[in-house]
Amino acid sequence: MVWNPRALSFRAAVRFYAKAVIFPVLALGILITQPKQGQSQVPDSEKAVMAVSITFPMPLDISTLRASSAAQTCAAVLEWKQPGAFANSGVASSYIIKMSSNTNITSNAEFDTALPLSAFSTGTIPSPGAALTIASMTVQGLTANTTYYFAIRALNASASSNTWVHNPSNNINPNNFAYVPCGPSTIPPKKVLGLYGDISGSIFTIRWSTVTLDAQNNPEIVQGYNIYRSTANLFGPFNLMNGAYWTETSTAVLTNATPNYYKVTAVDLDGNESADSMVLDTNLKLSAVAGDQKSYVSMPHNYLSAAKNAIQKDLDITISNRTQEETGIIYRSVYLSVLDGAMNQPIKNFVLAAPEAEVVIYYAIQSGQVAYGAIAAGVADSNSPQAINAGDAAQWLSLYWHDGVKWVKIGSSIDPAGQKLTAMTSQAGAYQIRGVARADSFRVDASGQSHKIFTPNNDGWNDIVIFRTENPNKDTLKGYIYDITGALVAHMKPGPEQDSLMWDGNDDLGHAARSGIYIFQIEAGGKIFNGTVVVAR
C-alpha cells in the first residue's frame, strides 16, 4: 500500500501496517494534525496517529561455530565466521553465547533455556568485527575431563537477533563442542579417511580428507600428517617419508616401476598419532588389512572416498574375527564391515557396482595340518573327518559367504603356499573357510541357485536370481534364459562374485518377462548345465 496524504481524512485515525515475513519490525507513531476553521489547535480527541512500520534485516545465522580444547589448559577455544549487522553488511552490535555441559544445544528453543557463558567462565565475549572475518575467544576456567557444548547468536543495533541451529547432517555448526582434558591429551585423532590417488606422468598424488575430530569424536586440532611408504607389499615394512609433518591434505610422490603402498596418519598438538589409514597403492586400490597381517580386502579407491563415490561419504573397512564359530569344518570365520567414516556406523546392504573387491582370507597350518583361526591356536583332531593335511588344502578348503538367510559356497581361488583363499566379490558381510571339497572342473549344482522362484518387481526383495558356479580352471562362463518353447529370452549378466551369473527377470530388450517357468542354461569348459526358475509377478 502506498500512502497518499491527500486521500486521508485527518479526523480519522489512520494506521499502516507492514507485516515482517523475515525481518523484525520497528513501529513508529506519527501525530497528524489539522485544526478546523476557527480552531487554534486540534483537540486530542481528533488527533490521528499513523503507525509506520519499518523493517530492519537481522544478522545472518552463524553456521561455522567451532570449539576445540586449548592445549594443556582447562579452556576451550571458539572460532566462527562473523555476520554483519544486517545480513553480511555492517558490523553487529554484540554476541550472546550459551553453554551446556550435559547435552548439545540444537535449536533456538534450547538456546533460550541454556545457561549463559558467564555461568561457566569469566571469559569476555569479544565485540563483533567486520562481516565474514573470523572471530575467536578462549573460554577459561572450565572443569577437567568434561565435554562442553556452545551456541551463539548475534544482535544488531535494533536488537534484532539471528537464530541458532546445530545440524551436523547439513554441516551447520557440526563442531560446536569440545572435550577439555586440562593437560596433554592422550586421545589420538580419528583415523585418516578419504584417501585416493591421481597419476599424471611420473607423479602420483595422494589426497585425503582433513581430520577435525579425535578418536572420541571431540573437536581436534591436527598439526600435520605423516606419510608412510612400503616398496614391498601392503603389509610393509612401512617407512616414514617426511621429516616434518605434512600440513596440506595432499602430497605428491614419485611412482616407481613396481607398485608402492602408502598409508597416512594424523598428529595432534600433543603429539598423539592416529591409527593407520587404509593402504593406498599406485594401482589406485585401497586396502584394509586384518589383525593377522595376512588377510585383507582391496577395492578401487573411488568406492571409499567422498570425493569419488556416489554417496559422497568417506567409508572405512574393518575385518573382525569370529573365533567362536571356528569349530568342526569351519576353520576361519571373519566379518567384513563397511562403515560410514563420520558416524562409524555400518553401511547397510553395501554392494559394489561390480565384483571388484578382492577378499583374501588367510588360514593357519600347525603340525602339518590346517588349524583353526589365523594364529594356529588349535588343530583339528587328526582322527576326525574334519582333519585336513596341509598338502590336501587345495582340494578341501572352500570359501563361503552368508547371504542374509543361508551360507552359500562362492567362487574362489586357493594359494596353498601363501595359505590363503581369494574371491572377487561385490559384497561385505560374513565369510568362512570351510573344510568342503573343491571341484576339479566346472560344475553347477542346485545349491548355487539363489532362488527357485523370484519376484522381479524392484521392491528390493528377491528381485534377481543368482547362479553360483565352481570354475577352477577359469573357463569362459556363459548363461542363457529360455522360455518353455525353447525361445531365447535373455543372456545372463555377471553376478555379484567371480564365477557367478544373474538374471533380473527382463529380456534382452529390457522388457519384463511374463510370469511363468523358464529354463536356464549355463556352460563353460565344454560342459552344459540346465535347470528351471520361476518368475512370479
N, C-alpha and C positions, 0 to 999 in steps of 0.2 A: 504494500500500500504506500502511495506517495502522499505526503502531507501538502495540502493546498490551503493556506491560511484563509483565502477569500471565501472558501466554501464552508467555513466553520462558523457556527453561532457562538459568539464569545460568552453568551449567557448559559450555555450548556457545558457540562463537564465533559471534556474530550480526552480520551485515553488511547494511546497507541501501544500495542504490544508486539514485541518481536520474540518469537519462540526460538530458543537456542537448541539446535539439534546436536551440535558437537561442543560448542564453546559456552562458557558461562555468560551470564547477562548482568550488566550494570544498569540499573534503572535510575533515571534522573527525573525529578519532578520540576516542571516549568510552570510558573504562575503566569496566566494570561489575563490581562485586564483591559477593559474599555468602559469608561464612565458613560452613563446615559446623559441625554441632553438635560441640562440643568443641575447635574450632579458634579460635585468637585472630585469625588472618588467613588470607587466601586465598593458596595457593601460586601462584607466577607461571604455572605450567602450567595452572591452572584459571581464570585470569582471562579474561574475554571482552571483546572490543572491538567496539563498534558503529560502523560508518562511516556518518556522516550527511552527505549531500550537500546543500549549499545553493547555489542558483543566483543569480547577480547579472547583471542585464541590462547589456549593453555600450553605449557611446555609439552614437548613430545615425551611419551613414556620412555623410561630408561630400560634398555633390554640387555645391557652389557655389564651389569654389576658382577665383579669377580672378586672372590675372597680367597686369601691364602694365608698360611701361618707364617709369621715372621721368624726367621731362623734364630733358634736358641733363645727366644724370649716368649713370655706369656702374652702374646699380641697377635692380632690379625691385621693384614693389610688389605684394604679395599681399593678397587680401581673401577672407574666407569667412564663412559663417554658422556660428556656434558650436553644437555639440551639447552636451547635458548629460552628466553622469557616467553616468546610466542613461537611455537613450533621450533625451528632451528635458527631463529633470528633473535638478536639481542642477548642480554645476559640475565639469567634467572636471579631471583632475589635471595633464595635460601633453599636449603635441603632439610628434609626430615628423614632420619634414619631410625628404623626399628630393628630389634634383635630378639632372638629366641635361642635358648639352649636345650629345648625339648623337641620341637618339631619345626619343619620348614614353614615359612610364611609364603603361601602360594597365591593369595588373592587379595583384592582390595579390602574385602571384609576382614580377612585375617590381619591385614596391615593395621586396620583401625583398632583392633583389640590387642595387638602386640605391644610389648614394653619398649620404651624409647631407649636409645643408645646410652643415655645417662644413667639408666638403671644398672648397667653392667660396667661402664667405663667412664673415666674422666676425660676421655679423648675429645678434642674440639672438632666439630664438623666444619670443614672448610667452606669459605664463601664461594659461590659459583663463579666460574670463569667463562671465557668465550665458548660459544657453542661448538661442538664437535671436537673439542680438545679433551685430553684425558685428565681427570681429577683423581686424586688418591688421598688416603689418610690411613694412619695407623691407630687401631683400636687397642689400647693398652690395658693392663691390669686385669686380664682375664684369668679364669680358673684353668689349671693344668689338665691336660688329657680330656678336654671337652670339645665337642663339635658345636660351633655357633652358626646360626643362620641369620642372614641380613636382608633387609629390604629398604628401598629408598624411593622418595618422591621429591619432586622439585616444585617450587612455588614461584610465581612472578609477582610483580608489584600490586596487582589487583587481587592477590591471594588465590589466584586460580592454580589448582594443583593437577598434575598428571595422575595416572593410576599406576598400581603395582601389580605385576603378574610374574609368576615363576612357572615356566612351561618348557622343560628341557626338550621335549619331543619336537618343539618348534624353534629350538635354540634361543629361547627367551630367558635370560638370566639363569642359564643352566648351572653355573658355578658360583652361586651366591652363598656358599657355606665353606667353613674351614675347620679342620681339626687342629687344636692348639696344644702341642706337646710340651711347651716350656722347657726347651733343651734340645740338643741334637736329636732329630727324628731318626728312628730306626726302621721306619716303614719305607720300603723302596717304591719307586714309581711303578705305574702299571706297565705291563708288557707292551713293547712296541708292536703296533699292528699296521695294516695297510701297505705292506711292502709290495712294490712292483718295480720292474726294470724297463729301461729303454736302451736300445742298441743303435748307435749311429757310427758306422765305420768301426774303428778300433776302440770306441768309447762305450763303456757300459755304465749307465747312470742308475743309481739306486735311489728310490724315493720311498718315503713312509709318512705316516700321519703323526702330527705333533702330539706329544704326551702332555696332558694337562691335569691328570689325576694321579694319586698314589694308589697302591695296591688295595687300599680300603675305600677307594672312591672319594677321598678327600681332595680338595684342590691342591695341586702340586706345582712347584716352580722347578723346572728342569734346567740345569746349567749347560747341558750338552748331551751328546750321544757318542757311544763307542761303536766302532765297526770292526768286526772280526772276519777273517777270511781263512778258508781252507782250500788248498790246492789238491787235496786227496779225494775226499768224498764228503757227503753231507753229515757224516759222523765226526769229522775232524781228523787231526787236530786243527783247532782254530787259533789264529794268531791275531793280536790287536794290530790294526793298521795305522791308527792315528796316534801321534804324540800328544796332541791337545784334543779336547773334545770338539766334535763337530757341532756347530750351533745352528746349522741350517737343517731343513727337513729333506735334503737330498745331497748326494755327493757323487762325483764321477770317478770311476776307476777304470784302468785298462783291462781289456779282455785278453785272455790267453788262448792258445790253440786248444787246450783241454778245458772243460768246464771248471769254473771257480764257484765256490759256495760262500755265501755271506750271511751273517746274522748281525742284528743291531740291538743295542741296549741303551736305556736312558739312565742318566745320572742326575740326582737332585743336588740341592745346595749343601746338603750334609754328607755328600759322597756316597749315598746309597745307590746301588746299581740294580736295575730291574732284572727280571728273569729274561732269558734269551728270547728273541723273536723267533718266528719260524725261519727256516733257511731258504734264502732266495739264491738260485743259481743262474748262470749265464745262458741257460736254455729257457729262461723265463718260467721256471717252475718254482712253486712254494711247497716246502715240505715240513710236516710236523713229525718229530722224532719221538718215539716212545721211550719210557724209562729204561728199557733194556738196551738202548743204544744200538739196536739192530732192526727193530720193526719201525715202519714209517708209513705215512700217507703223503703222496705227492700229487699235485694238480697244477694246471696253468694258473699263473698269478692273477689273471683277470677275474677269476671267480671269487677271490678273497679280499680284494681291495675296494674300498668305497669309491675310489677314483675310476674304477674299471667296471664293477659289476652292476647289474640292473637294479638291485635293491639299494644301492648307494650306502652300504654299511660295511665297515671293516669287520671281517669274520676271523675267528680263531678256531683251531682244531686241537682237540685233546684226545689222547689214546689212554684208556684206563683198562687195567687188568680185572678180570672176574675170576679170581683163583678158586672161589668156592664152587665153580662149575667144572673145574678141571678134574675129572674123575672118569672111570670107565673108559669109553672110547674117545672122550674129549680131552685132548692133550693141551690145547691152548684156547682160551676164551678172552676176547677183548671187545671193548666198545669204543667206536669212533664217534665223537660228538663234534658237531659244527655249531659254534657259539656266536651270538651277537656280541662283538667285542666290547661295545659300550655298556651293555646290560649284563654281560656274562651269563646269558641265558641261552639254552639250546634253540636253534632254528628248527622248527618242526617240519617234517617231511622235506628235508633238504635233498634236492635232486639236481644233478648237473644236466646240462642240455645233451650231453653225450657221455659215454663211458670213458672219461678222460682222467679219472682219479686212479692212480696206481696205489693199491693197497698191498703192502708187503708185511707178512707176519712170520716171525722167527719161531722156530721150535728148538728145544734143547735135546742134547744127546748126553747120556750118562751111562757109563759101564757098558757101552756098545748098544744101548737101546734108546728109543725115543722116550723122553722123560716128560713129566707134567710140568707146565709152567715154562717161564723163559729163563730160569736160573737153575734148571735141573734140580729142583727141590725134591722131587720124588720120581721113582722109576716104577713103571707098571710091573706087577708080579710076572716073572718070566714064565710061570705056569698058567697064566690066564690067557684067554683068547685075545685080549687087548694088547698083549706084549708085542712090540714091533721092533725088530732088529734094525739098527741104523742103515744097513745095506738094503733093507726092503722098503725104506720110507718112500721111495719114488713110486712104488706100486700100491702103498697102503695109507697114504695121507691125502686127504681131500679137504677142500675149503667149503664151509657152509656159511650162509647168511640168513638172518631172521627177517622175514618179510612183513612182520607185524602180526602174523597169525601162526606161522609154522616155520621151521628150519628148512631151507632149500639148498641143495648142492649147486654151486655155481662153478663156472669155468675158471680154471686156474692153471698155472704152471708151477713146477716144483724144481728147486735147485738143491739137490742133496748135499753138495759141497758147501754151499752157503747156509744150509739148514733153514730154508725159507720157502714159503708159498706166496705167489704173486697173482693178483687178479686186477684186471682193468674194469672199473665199475663207475657208476654214476651216483652211488648211494652211500650214505653214512649208516651207522647203526651197529648191530651186534654181529660179530664174526667168530667162527670157531674152526680150529683144525681138528679134524676127527679121523679116527682110525677106520676109514672106509676105503675099499678098493677103488683104484682109479682105472678108468677104461684105457685099453691099449690102442684103440682105434675109435673112429667116430661112432657115436651112439646117442640115441634119443629114447628115453623111456617115459612112462606115464607120469612119474613124479616130477618131471621137468616142466610139465604144463601147469601154469598158474591157476587156470580155471577151466572147468568143463563147460560151464555156462557163464557168459559175461554180458554186461548191460552197458553198452557204449552210448550213454546219454549225457556225458560231460558233467556228471554230478560229483566227480572226484572219487567214486567208489566203483571198482570193477569195470573201469572204462576201457581197459585194454586186456588182452590175453598175451602172456609171455611164454615162450618156448625156450627152455634152457637145455643146452646140449653138452655133451662131452666131446671135445675135439682136440685130442692131444697132439695131433700132427699138424694142426693149424691149416687144415684144408679149407678151401673156399666154401662158405656157407650160403645156401640159397633156400628160400622158403616161399611157398605159394599157397593161396587160398582158392578153392574151387566150390561152386555150388553143387547141389546133388545131381545135376545133369552133366557135370563134368566141365562146365564152362569156367574159364579163369575169371576170378573176381578181383584179386589183388595180389601184388607182390609184398611179401613181408618186409618190414623195416628192421634195422639193427635194434636190439633190445638194450636193457639197462646195464648189462655186463657183457664182457667178452663172451663169444660163443653163444649168444642168445639172440633170438628174433622176437618180434612182436607184431600184433595186428590190432588196429584201432577200430575195427568194425566198418571201415569205409572201403569203397572200391578204389581202383587206381585213379579215378577222376575226382575223388574226394566226396562222392555221394554216399550216403548212409546205406549200408547193406540191409536188406529186409530181415526181419526176424526169421529164424529157422536154423536148420542144420547145415554146417559147412564142413568141407574136407580140407585138412591141411596136409601139405607135403613138404618135407624138409630133406635136403640132400647135401652131401659132402663126401669127398673121398670115395666116390663111386658107389655110395650107399644111399638108399632112399627109405625114409620112414613116413608113414601115413597115419592119420587119426582123424577124429572129428571134434568139432567145437560148436557150441550153440550160441547164437545171438538172440538175446531176449530184449525187446524194446517196450 
